[in-house]
Amino acid sequence: MLSITLVSLFVVVMIAAGFWGMKKTKNINDFFIGSRSLGPWISALAYGTTYFSAVVYIGFAGKLGWAYGLNAVWIGIGNAVIGSFLAWMVLGRRTRRMTQNLDVVTMPEFLQERYQGKYFKMTAATVIFLFLLPYAASVFKGLGYLFEANFNISFDLAILIMVVITAIYLILGGYFAVAITDLIQGFIMLVCSVLMVAMLVGKAGGFSSAISQISLNYYKNVYSVARPDYLLLAATIFMTSFGVWGMPQMVQKFYAIRDEKVIKIAAYTTLFFALIIPVSAYFTGALTHVFFNAPTVVNGVVNYDAMVPNLLLNYLPPIMMAVILLLILSASMSTLSSLVLVSASSVAIDLYKGHVNPQVSKQSSMAMMRFLSGVFILISFLIAKYEFSFIVTLMSLSWGVVAGGFLAPYVYGLFWKRATLAGAQAGMITGMILAVALFYILGPGKAPLASSIAMIVPFIIVPAVSLLTKKVNSDIITKAFKGI
């Protein structure tokens, strides 16, 4: 009963935020980046809640917490320091200023205007559509199973409910609604994460006892031949921390800030948020070594995704499970809304307005964004419901392909005037090909290593090709780097 009450209240607040955002949304810039008017607290929590979804709590925490024990916490620390704090400090100011200089609001627009490539935007937008939309579907899928287990309703009905809720507040209010809901969801995530860890540590006999038991039991539960090497741990930290520097749904948060004074406050706020959320998640995963002596087996197969849910169900009281449900719901819906918004922009702004009908009015562009947001939410629902095999593959590849393709062209575009169109294109193609090829060569178990290599190699390719190819027009470079 408490779960239903809390979720119902949560839904009412989300829909109210949608109507509030609708009143503030007048044009396409309002809908997609909030007219670059957001302050530090909202900007920071929008970044953090988009970064950490239910996948961290359910999937990564169980699998990596069991595999690495306490060392899994280093992933959360890397996400906080590199993926959050340094991302703001290194990329925030230049992204905000350069996108304003070039009058762009999306990653594909930035790449086209910075490098002056006629079809660069189309290529980048297609990559976003193909790989971020399936990623959004995976979030729906996780939420569906969560609701099915807690409310005894069918999986299909559960994800349909989530589709309707997300569609209402996102389509109505756009980025304003997303930002205010991210603020609310961020506070929910902070409070619930602290409560969750505190109660589990209490069950383990206190913090010192929990640490000792994890350290001792890890070596009993995971035999030396089954322990992942430290190279894979380092690759996981690198992939999940530096990878976000090139993810369009994360970079978008820098476009939307009110002014550069916001950046430092937002950086420290995001650091605090990220030290609590992923560190809590991975520490919870490591706590499975206190309460279990073997991985969870479902239908005869080891299922790491079920470990943290089983831990919570078995060792937390029902009232706390209702709170945890709200935590997972908040983490998932914030990520989902940002993914859908970026996917819709790839078609409405980058493909349609950019190539099909450049003269389309602002009102028509905003209407298309709203329509496509709804369409993409529906597509995500269908993907989650039917689990098309090729879509499942795209989900597995999404992080590596997008980060591998965008990271080097984006960073060089911000910092190096000599970076050329040919260099950026070569870097993007190299990163994407390596992400796919190495995924299959090394195997899914080494996906973090494959993704890390796909992110690093383009940093060599972009300057190598740039130094041998035609420079970007000096007027464009002057315009892009003005005031930087």
RAQUISUL-V880475 format. One record per backbone hydrogen bond with DSSP energy under -1.0 kcal/mol. NH is the residue of the N-H (numbers start at 1). CO is the residue of the C=O. Records with the same first field share a line. If there is no record, write none. Layout:
NH = CO ; CO
//
This chain:
5 = 1
6 = 2
7 = 3
8 = 4
9 = 5
10 = 6
11 = 7
12 = 8
13 = 9
14 = 10
15 = 11
16 = 12
17 = 13
18 = 14
19 = 15
20 = 16
21 = 17
22 = 18
23 = 19
25 = 21
31 = 27
32 = 28
33 = 29
34 = 30
35 = 29
36 = 33
37 = 34
38 = 256
43 = 39
44 = 40
45 = 41
46 = 42
47 = 43
48 = 44
49 = 45
50 = 46
51 = 47
52 = 48
56 = 53
58 = 54
60 = 55
61 = 56
63 = 59
64 = 60
65 = 61
66 = 62
67 = 63
68 = 64
69 = 65
71 = 68
72 = 69
73 = 70
74 = 71
75 = 72
77 = 73
78 = 74
79 = 75
80 = 76
81 = 77
82 = 78
83 = 78
85 = 80
86 = 81
88 = 84
89 = 85
90 = 86
91 = 87
92 = 88
95 = 91
96 = 92
97 = 93
98 = 94
99 = 95
100 = 96
101 = 97
102 = 98
104 = 99
110 = 106
111 = 107
112 = 108
113 = 109
114 = 110
115 = 111
116 = 112
117 = 112
123 = 119
124 = 120
125 = 121
126 = 122
127 = 123
128 = 124
129 = 125
130 = 126
131 = 127
132 = 128
136 = 132
137 = 133
138 = 134
139 = 135
140 = 136
141 = 137
142 = 138
143 = 139
144 = 140
145 = 141
146 = 142
147 = 143
148 = 144
149 = 145
150 = 146
151 = 147
158 = 154
159 = 155
160 = 156
161 = 157
162 = 158
163 = 159
164 = 160
165 = 161
166 = 162
167 = 163
168 = 164
169 = 165
170 = 166
171 = 167
172 = 168
173 = 169
174 = 170
175 = 31
177 = 173
178 = 174
179 = 175
180 = 176
181 = 177
182 = 178
183 = 179
184 = 180
185 = 181
186 = 182
187 = 183
188 = 184
189 = 185
190 = 186
191 = 187
192 = 188
193 = 189
194 = 190
195 = 191
196 = 192
197 = 193
198 = 194
199 = 195
200 = 196
201 = 197
202 = 198
203 = 199
204 = 200
205 = 202
206 = 201
210 = 206
211 = 207
212 = 208
213 = 209
214 = 210
215 = 211
216 = 212
217 = 213
218 = 214
221 = 217
222 = 218
226 = 223
233 = 229
234 = 230
235 = 231
236 = 232
237 = 233
238 = 234
239 = 235
240 = 236
241 = 237
242 = 238
245 = 242
246 = 243
247 = 244
250 = 247
251 = 247
252 = 248
253 = 250
254 = 251
256 = 252
258 = 38
262 = 259
266 = 262
267 = 263
268 = 264
269 = 265
270 = 266
271 = 267
272 = 268
273 = 269
274 = 270
275 = 271
276 = 272
277 = 273
280 = 276
281 = 277
282 = 278
283 = 279
284 = 280
285 = 281
286 = 282
287 = 283
288 = 285
289 = 286
290 = 287
291 = 287
292 = 288
298 = 301
301 = 298
303 = 296
307 = 304
310 = 306
311 = 307
312 = 308
313 = 309
314 = 310
315 = 311
316 = 312
321 = 317
322 = 318
323 = 319
324 = 320
325 = 321
326 = 322
327 = 323
328 = 324
329 = 325
330 = 326
331 = 327
332 = 328
333 = 329
334 = 330
335 = 331
336 = 332
337 = 333
338 = 334
339 = 335
340 = 336
341 = 337
342 = 338
343 = 339
344 = 340
345 = 341
346 = 342
348 = 344
349 = 345
350 = 345
352 = 347
353 = 348
355 = 351
356 = 351
357 = 352
360 = 357
365 = 361
366 = 362
367 = 363
368 = 364
369 = 365
370 = 366
371 = 367
372 = 368
373 = 369
374 = 370
375 = 371
376 = 372
377 = 373
378 = 374
379 = 375
380 = 376
381 = 377
382 = 378
383 = 379
384 = 380
385 = 381
386 = 382
387 = 383
392 = 388
393 = 389
394 = 390
395 = 391
396 = 392
397 = 393
398 = 394
401 = 397
402 = 398
403 = 399
404 = 400
405 = 401
406 = 402
407 = 403
410 = 406
411 = 407
412 = 408
413 = 409
414 = 410
415 = 411
416 = 412
419 = 416
424 = 420
425 = 421
426 = 422
427 = 423
428 = 424
429 = 425
430 = 426
431 = 427
432 = 428
433 = 429
434 = 430
435 = 431
436 = 432
437 = 433
438 = 434
439 = 435
440 = 436
441 = 437
442 = 438
446 = 443
447 = 444
450 = 446
451 = 447
452 = 448
453 = 449
454 = 450
455 = 451
456 = 452
457 = 453
459 = 456
460 = 457
461 = 457
462 = 458
464 = 460
465 = 461
466 = 462
467 = 463
468 = 465
469 = 466
477 = 473
478 = 474
479 = 475
480 = 476
481 = 477
484 = 481
//
